[in-house]
Amino acid sequence: MSSADAQEVEPKIGDDLVIDVTDRAVAEGRAGVIGEDAGTVDLTAQTEGDDVIIDLRDLAPTGRVIAGDADTPGRSGRPPDLLPHHHLVKITGGDAWMKAEEFVYEIYLKLGYTAESSRHQVEELARFHDTSRFYAVVDEDERVIGTIRAIFGTFDELPVGKFTRVDFEDDGPMCELSSIVVDPSVRSIGIIEHLYREGWADATRSECTAITGLGEKWLLDAFRDTYGLPFVPVGQPKYYMGGDVIPMIMSTSVEGVSEVCRTNPDYFDWNMEVFTEAELERFGFTHLVHRASRILGRA
């Protein structure tokens, strides 16, 4: 992301932002520096001039544990409801899919994240069509105003697989959340949070071991410090388009989710509302919902 793009897309959840890096950057991702001693992986990213600019140990110094607790200032708490004339839809194909594709494409194209396409879609994501689905927020005219794309597969099968992996704690099927875009005319009203909740729920119901994605450092900080989501770097960052792109991952295990409950209980409780009681029990989240209620003084 260039400095000009950074001015146009403010680095905070809820604005006209694209959470994942440009798909062209993913397609062109290159392996980072591999340590020669004992086959270890160097936990640093490099600029185009080979000056080290990121040490992964500095990005998430407390690892998969979030610093602080529910009283730590700056936690997001419960997001606002969608406006009455906005509603969320799941998209798996047809005309609605094409509308979602074009919505993402137009914003990506405007920001220089993809090349022009006669099909009005981000061509770098075309090969993931059969393993992904969209969630979108639409207005009263069925106009798309926000999207998230959930892509399913193992690490190497996902866009994030283009980066050199350094964290192997989570294995098995994963869900990469991509194409997270909101129309600039409807900023900061909770649309991003609603979209992300659907992606998280879909990953959990699909028995994914983790959620992964690509973003810059401000996004990793926002996930951890604002939302209490225990994302950690999963691969070596790469300097691209004016930004240091970090592959990141969050476990969907009870242990991982419990960090959200402990540090941002109101936000956690809101996320759990999309599940039935039977689902909460099946996923092992029931006791966490009770714990959140106790922290919030409701039980």
Secondary structure, DSSP 8 states (H G I E B T S, - for coil): --HHHHHHS-SSTTSS-BSS--HHHHHT-----B--GGG-B--EEE-TT--EEEEHHHHSTTTTS-SS-TTSTT---S-----TT-EEEEE-SHHHHHHHHHHHHHHHHHHTSS---TTSS-GGGGGGGGGEEEEEEE-TT--EEEEEEEEEE-GGGSGGGGS-B---SS-S-EEEEEEEEE-GGGTTSSHHHHHHHHHHHHHHHTT-SEEEEEE-HHHHHIIIIIS----EE-B--EEETTEEEEEEEEE-SHHHHHHHHHH-HHHHHHHHTTS-HHHHHHHT-HHHHHHHHHHTT--
